[in-house]
Amino acid sequence: MQKLTVVTDGKKYELAAPTCTNLEDKVELLSVLGDYKAKLVRNEHKTTYESTQVYEFLFPNKKTRKLKLGGQIE
């Protein structure tokens, strides 16, 4: 499992994605700290205490990667 700590609208979150089999994708995800464009592509709230959010990140080479919200850190 790959995990990434991000800041969105001033709040810290942990995002996670299954380990991929393509080495190029791993390098893309973990190689450089920086600002990346991302959009919320799934936002489900089944109950007041359960939610599923998935973000799609756009990398400089125009490839995208989806990561699931693991939780809010702060």
MIZA-129436 format. One record per atom (N, C-alpha, C): residue number from 1; residue in three letters; x, z, y. Coordinates in steps of 0.02 Angstrom, whole numbers, plus 50000, padded with zeros to 5 digits. Last residue first. Layout:
@i: NUM; aa: ala; east: X; up: Z; north: Y .
...
***
This chain:
@i: 74; aa: glu; east: 49741; up: 50537; north: 50815 .
@i: 74; aa: glu; east: 49731; up: 50586; north: 50870 .
@i: 74; aa: glu; east: 49660; up: 50587; north: 50892 .
@i: 73; aa: ile; east: 49714; up: 50454; north: 50704 .
@i: 73; aa: ile; east: 49768; up: 50504; north: 50701 .
@i: 73; aa: ile; east: 49759; up: 50557; north: 50755 .
@i: 72; aa: gln; east: 49583; up: 50393; north: 50606 .
@i: 72; aa: gln; east: 49608; up: 50405; north: 50673 .
@i: 72; aa: gln; east: 49657; up: 50462; north: 50671 .
@i: 71; aa: gly; east: 49609; up: 50287; north: 50462 .
@i: 71; aa: gly; east: 49586; up: 50347; north: 50496 .
@i: 71; aa: gly; east: 49615; up: 50351; north: 50565 .
@i: 70; aa: gly; east: 49620; up: 50160; north: 50409 .
@i: 70; aa: gly; east: 49627; up: 50216; north: 50364 .
@i: 70; aa: gly; east: 49603; up: 50281; north: 50395 .
@i: 69; aa: leu; east: 49550; up: 50003; north: 50424 .
@i: 69; aa: leu; east: 49562; up: 50065; north: 50459 .
@i: 69; aa: leu; east: 49564; up: 50122; north: 50409 .
@i: 68; aa: lys; east: 49634; up: 49868; north: 50345 .
@i: 68; aa: lys; east: 49578; up: 49914; north: 50347 .
@i: 68; aa: lys; east: 49596; up: 49978; north: 50384 .
@i: 67; aa: leu; east: 49687; up: 49709; north: 50400 .
@i: 67; aa: leu; east: 49705; up: 49778; north: 50383 .
@i: 67; aa: leu; east: 49644; up: 49822; north: 50392 .
@i: 66; aa: lys; east: 49732; up: 49541; north: 50376 .
@i: 66; aa: lys; east: 49679; up: 49590; north: 50385 .
@i: 66; aa: lys; east: 49703; up: 49658; north: 50360 .
@i: 65; aa: arg; east: 49826; up: 49424; north: 50466 .
@i: 65; aa: arg; east: 49827; up: 49474; north: 50412 .
@i: 65; aa: arg; east: 49773; up: 49524; north: 50426 .
@i: 64; aa: thr; east: 49875; up: 49255; north: 50505 .
@i: 64; aa: thr; east: 49837; up: 49316; north: 50516 .
@i: 64; aa: thr; east: 49841; up: 49361; north: 50455 .
@i: 63; aa: lys; east: 49992; up: 49149; north: 50592 .
@i: 63; aa: lys; east: 49963; up: 49175; north: 50530 .
@i: 63; aa: lys; east: 49925; up: 49239; north: 50547 .
@i: 62; aa: lys; east: 50057; up: 49112; north: 50708 .
@i: 62; aa: lys; east: 49987; up: 49094; north: 50701 .
@i: 62; aa: lys; east: 49956; up: 49113; north: 50634 .
@i: 61; aa: asn; east: 50177; up: 49169; north: 50730 .
@i: 61; aa: asn; east: 50179; up: 49105; north: 50694 .
@i: 61; aa: asn; east: 50108; up: 49080; north: 50678 .
@i: 60; aa: pro; east: 50145; up: 49294; north: 50789 .
@i: 60; aa: pro; east: 50171; up: 49239; north: 50831 .
@i: 60; aa: pro; east: 50172; up: 49171; north: 50796 .
@i: 59; aa: phe; east: 49988; up: 49347; north: 50713 .
@i: 59; aa: phe; east: 50060; up: 49350; north: 50721 .
@i: 59; aa: phe; east: 50084; up: 49290; north: 50761 .
@i: 58; aa: leu; east: 49843; up: 49438; north: 50729 .
@i: 58; aa: leu; east: 49871; up: 49371; north: 50739 .
@i: 58; aa: leu; east: 49946; up: 49379; north: 50753 .
@i: 57; aa: phe; east: 49744; up: 49538; north: 50621 .
@i: 57; aa: phe; east: 49801; up: 49532; north: 50667 .
@i: 57; aa: phe; east: 49826; up: 49461; north: 50669 .
@i: 56; aa: glu; east: 49588; up: 49602; north: 50604 .
@i: 56; aa: glu; east: 49628; up: 49544; north: 50587 .
@i: 56; aa: glu; east: 49681; up: 49536; north: 50641 .
@i: 55; aa: tyr; east: 49522; up: 49754; north: 50537 .
@i: 55; aa: tyr; east: 49550; up: 49717; north: 50593 .
@i: 55; aa: tyr; east: 49591; up: 49658; north: 50568 .
@i: 54; aa: val; east: 49382; up: 49839; north: 50481 .
@i: 54; aa: val; east: 49437; up: 49795; north: 50462 .
@i: 54; aa: val; east: 49457; up: 49755; north: 50524 .
@i: 53; aa: gln; east: 49303; up: 49990; north: 50440 .
@i: 53; aa: gln; east: 49323; up: 49944; north: 50493 .
@i: 53; aa: gln; east: 49384; up: 49904; north: 50469 .
@i: 52; aa: thr; east: 49175; up: 50086; north: 50384 .
@i: 52; aa: thr; east: 49226; up: 50040; north: 50362 .
@i: 52; aa: thr; east: 49240; up: 49992; north: 50419 .
@i: 51; aa: ser; east: 49123; up: 50258; north: 50377 .
@i: 51; aa: ser; east: 49127; up: 50193; north: 50410 .
@i: 51; aa: ser; east: 49183; up: 50151; north: 50380 .
@i: 50; aa: glu; east: 49030; up: 50405; north: 50366 .
@i: 50; aa: glu; east: 49064; up: 50351; north: 50330 .
@i: 50; aa: glu; east: 49064; up: 50287; north: 50371 .
@i: 49; aa: tyr; east: 48952; up: 50494; north: 50436 .
@i: 49; aa: tyr; east: 49020; up: 50515; north: 50419 .
@i: 49; aa: tyr; east: 49059; up: 50463; north: 50380 .
@i: 48; aa: thr; east: 48828; up: 50439; north: 50454 .
@i: 48; aa: thr; east: 48862; up: 50465; north: 50514 .
@i: 48; aa: thr; east: 48934; up: 50486; north: 50500 .
@i: 47; aa: thr; east: 48837; up: 50292; north: 50347 .
@i: 47; aa: thr; east: 48809; up: 50357; north: 50366 .
@i: 47; aa: thr; east: 48846; up: 50380; north: 50429 .
@i: 46; aa: lys; east: 48887; up: 50162; north: 50359 .
@i: 46; aa: lys; east: 48835; up: 50177; north: 50309 .
@i: 46; aa: lys; east: 48800; up: 50242; north: 50324 .
@i: 45; aa: his; east: 48940; up: 50054; north: 50464 .
@i: 45; aa: his; east: 48929; up: 50126; north: 50467 .
@i: 45; aa: his; east: 48870; up: 50142; north: 50421 .
@i: 44; aa: glu; east: 49061; up: 49926; north: 50481 .
@i: 44; aa: glu; east: 49002; up: 49952; north: 50446 .
@i: 44; aa: glu; east: 48999; up: 50027; north: 50451 .
@i: 43; aa: asn; east: 49136; up: 49799; north: 50538 .
@i: 43; aa: asn; east: 49121; up: 49865; north: 50567 .
@i: 43; aa: asn; east: 49056; up: 49890; north: 50537 .
@i: 42; aa: arg; east: 49257; up: 49675; north: 50540 .
@i: 42; aa: arg; east: 49206; up: 49709; north: 50499 .
@i: 42; aa: arg; east: 49198; up: 49780; north: 50527 .
@i: 41; aa: val; east: 49344; up: 49629; north: 50633 .
@i: 41; aa: val; east: 49307; up: 49579; north: 50596 .
@i: 41; aa: val; east: 49254; up: 49609; north: 50549 .
@i: 40; aa: leu; east: 49419; up: 49652; north: 50784 .
@i: 40; aa: leu; east: 49379; up: 49688; north: 50735 .
@i: 40; aa: leu; east: 49335; up: 49637; north: 50699 .
@i: 39; aa: lys; east: 49577; up: 49578; north: 50812 .
@i: 39; aa: lys; east: 49505; up: 49581; north: 50824 .
@i: 39; aa: lys; east: 49471; up: 49618; north: 50767 .
@i: 38; aa: ala; east: 49731; up: 49572; north: 50901 .
@i: 38; aa: ala; east: 49692; up: 49590; north: 50842 .
@i: 38; aa: ala; east: 49619; up: 49591; north: 50861 .
@i: 37; aa: lys; east: 49894; up: 49530; north: 50951 .
@i: 37; aa: lys; east: 49822; up: 49521; north: 50960 .
@i: 37; aa: lys; east: 49788; up: 49538; north: 50895 .
@i: 36; aa: tyr; east: 50023; up: 49650; north: 50971 .
@i: 36; aa: tyr; east: 49994; up: 49595; north: 50934 .
@i: 36; aa: tyr; east: 49920; up: 49590; north: 50951 .
@i: 35; aa: asp; east: 50173; up: 49714; north: 51030 .
@i: 35; aa: asp; east: 50102; up: 49706; north: 51044 .
@i: 35; aa: asp; east: 50077; up: 49643; north: 51009 .
@i: 34; aa: gly; east: 50290; up: 49792; north: 50914 .
@i: 34; aa: gly; east: 50270; up: 49754; north: 50973 .
@i: 34; aa: gly; east: 50195; up: 49753; north: 50982 .
@i: 33; aa: leu; east: 50418; up: 49790; north: 50792 .
@i: 33; aa: leu; east: 50370; up: 49828; north: 50831 .
@i: 33; aa: leu; east: 50351; up: 49785; north: 50891 .
@i: 32; aa: val; east: 50440; up: 49684; north: 50653 .
@i: 32; aa: val; east: 50453; up: 49696; north: 50724 .
@i: 32; aa: val; east: 50398; up: 49738; north: 50756 .
@i: 31; aa: ser; east: 50410; up: 49685; north: 50509 .
@i: 31; aa: ser; east: 50476; up: 49669; north: 50537 .
@i: 31; aa: ser; east: 50487; up: 49693; north: 50608 .
@i: 30; aa: leu; east: 50293; up: 49702; north: 50436 .
@i: 30; aa: leu; east: 50334; up: 49761; north: 50450 .
@i: 30; aa: leu; east: 50398; up: 49747; north: 50489 .
@i: 29; aa: leu; east: 50227; up: 49578; north: 50424 .
@i: 29; aa: leu; east: 50190; up: 49639; north: 50441 .
@i: 29; aa: leu; east: 50236; up: 49694; north: 50466 .
@i: 28; aa: glu; east: 50326; up: 49486; north: 50389 .
@i: 28; aa: glu; east: 50285; up: 49475; north: 50447 .
@i: 28; aa: glu; east: 50253; up: 49540; north: 50470 .
@i: 27; aa: val; east: 50371; up: 49537; north: 50268 .
@i: 27; aa: val; east: 50417; up: 49534; north: 50325 .
@i: 27; aa: val; east: 50378; up: 49527; north: 50390 .
@i: 26; aa: lys; east: 50255; up: 49515; north: 50192 .
@i: 26; aa: lys; east: 50281; up: 49582; north: 50201 .
@i: 26; aa: lys; east: 50328; up: 49585; north: 50262 .
@i: 25; aa: asp; east: 50244; up: 49375; north: 50194 .
@i: 25; aa: asp; east: 50193; up: 49415; north: 50227 .
@i: 25; aa: asp; east: 50217; up: 49487; north: 50239 .
@i: 24; aa: glu; east: 50358; up: 49341; north: 50118 .
@i: 24; aa: glu; east: 50354; up: 49320; north: 50188 .
@i: 24; aa: glu; east: 50302; up: 49361; north: 50226 .
@i: 23; aa: leu; east: 50326; up: 49385; north: 49989 .
@i: 23; aa: leu; east: 50377; up: 49421; north: 50027 .
@i: 23; aa: leu; east: 50374; up: 49403; north: 50101 .
@i: 22; aa: asn; east: 50174; up: 49404; north: 49920 .
@i: 22; aa: asn; east: 50213; up: 49355; north: 49957 .
@i: 22; aa: asn; east: 50262; up: 49391; north: 50002 .
@i: 21; aa: thr; east: 50097; up: 49502; north: 49870 .
@i: 21; aa: thr; east: 50147; up: 49475; north: 49825 .
@i: 21; aa: thr; east: 50193; up: 49425; north: 49860 .
@i: 20; aa: cys; east: 50063; up: 49651; north: 49967 .
@i: 20; aa: cys; east: 50053; up: 49581; north: 49949 .
@i: 20; aa: cys; east: 50109; up: 49557; north: 49904 .
@i: 19; aa: thr; east: 49980; up: 49802; north: 49953 .
@i: 19; aa: thr; east: 50045; up: 49769; north: 49952 .
@i: 19; aa: thr; east: 50034; up: 49698; north: 49929 .
@i: 18; aa: pro; east: 49831; up: 49817; north: 50053 .
@i: 18; aa: pro; east: 49864; up: 49816; north: 49987 .
@i: 18; aa: pro; east: 49932; up: 49781; north: 49993 .
@i: 17; aa: ala; east: 49840; up: 49903; north: 50208 .
@i: 17; aa: ala; east: 49826; up: 49842; north: 50171 .
@i: 17; aa: ala; east: 49861; up: 49847; north: 50104 .
@i: 16; aa: ala; east: 49786; up: 50005; north: 50346 .
@i: 16; aa: ala; east: 49817; up: 49997; north: 50280 .
@i: 16; aa: ala; east: 49796; up: 49931; north: 50249 .
@i: 15; aa: leu; east: 49812; up: 50097; north: 50497 .
@i: 15; aa: leu; east: 49782; up: 50041; north: 50461 .
@i: 15; aa: leu; east: 49820; up: 50032; north: 50396 .
@i: 14; aa: glu; east: 49777; up: 50234; north: 50596 .
@i: 14; aa: glu; east: 49818; up: 50211; north: 50540 .
@i: 14; aa: glu; east: 49779; up: 50155; north: 50505 .
@i: 13; aa: tyr; east: 49778; up: 50249; north: 50775 .
@i: 13; aa: tyr; east: 49744; up: 50239; north: 50711 .
@i: 13; aa: tyr; east: 49796; up: 50222; north: 50658 .
@i: 12; aa: lys; east: 49761; up: 50324; north: 50935 .
@i: 12; aa: lys; east: 49804; up: 50307; north: 50878 .
@i: 12; aa: lys; east: 49764; up: 50303; north: 50814 .
@i: 11; aa: lys; east: 49695; up: 50255; north: 51086 .
@i: 11; aa: lys; east: 49686; up: 50299; north: 51027 .
@i: 11; aa: lys; east: 49732; up: 50276; north: 50971 .
@i: 10; aa: gly; east: 49703; up: 50162; north: 51188 .
@i: 10; aa: gly; east: 49731; up: 50228; north: 51200 .
@i: 10; aa: gly; east: 49723; up: 50277; north: 51142 .
@i: 9; aa: asp; east: 49652; up: 50044; north: 51131 .
@i: 9; aa: asp; east: 49615; up: 50077; north: 51185 .
@i: 9; aa: asp; east: 49637; up: 50150; north: 51194 .
@i: 8; aa: thr; east: 49752; up: 50076; north: 50997 .
@i: 8; aa: thr; east: 49700; up: 50032; north: 51021 .
@i: 8; aa: thr; east: 49658; up: 50070; north: 51071 .
@i: 7; aa: val; east: 49900; up: 50081; north: 50912 .
@i: 7; aa: val; east: 49865; up: 50110; north: 50969 .
@i: 7; aa: val; east: 49816; up: 50058; north: 50995 .
@i: 6; aa: val; east: 49942; up: 50108; north: 50738 .
@i: 6; aa: val; east: 49929; up: 50065; north: 50796 .
@i: 6; aa: val; east: 49896; up: 50106; north: 50851 .
@i: 5; aa: thr; east: 50039; up: 50111; north: 50595 .
@i: 5; aa: thr; east: 50010; up: 50152; north: 50648 .
@i: 5; aa: thr; east: 50003; up: 50109; north: 50710 .
@i: 4; aa: leu; east: 50013; up: 50051; north: 50434 .
@i: 4; aa: leu; east: 50035; up: 50034; north: 50501 .
@i: 4; aa: leu; east: 50001; up: 50080; north: 50550 .
@i: 3; aa: lys; east: 50058; up: 50030; north: 50264 .
@i: 3; aa: lys; east: 50023; up: 50067; north: 50316 .
@i: 3; aa: lys; east: 50055; up: 50052; north: 50383 .
@i: 2; aa: gln; east: 50031; up: 49955; north: 50107 .
@i: 2; aa: gln; east: 50067; up: 49954; north: 50171 .
@i: 2; aa: gln; east: 50025; up: 49990; north: 50223 .
@i: 1; aa: met; east: 50043; up: 50000; north: 49941 .
@i: 1; aa: met; east: 50000; up: 50000; north: 50000 .
@i: 1; aa: met; east: 50045; up: 50000; north: 50062 .
***
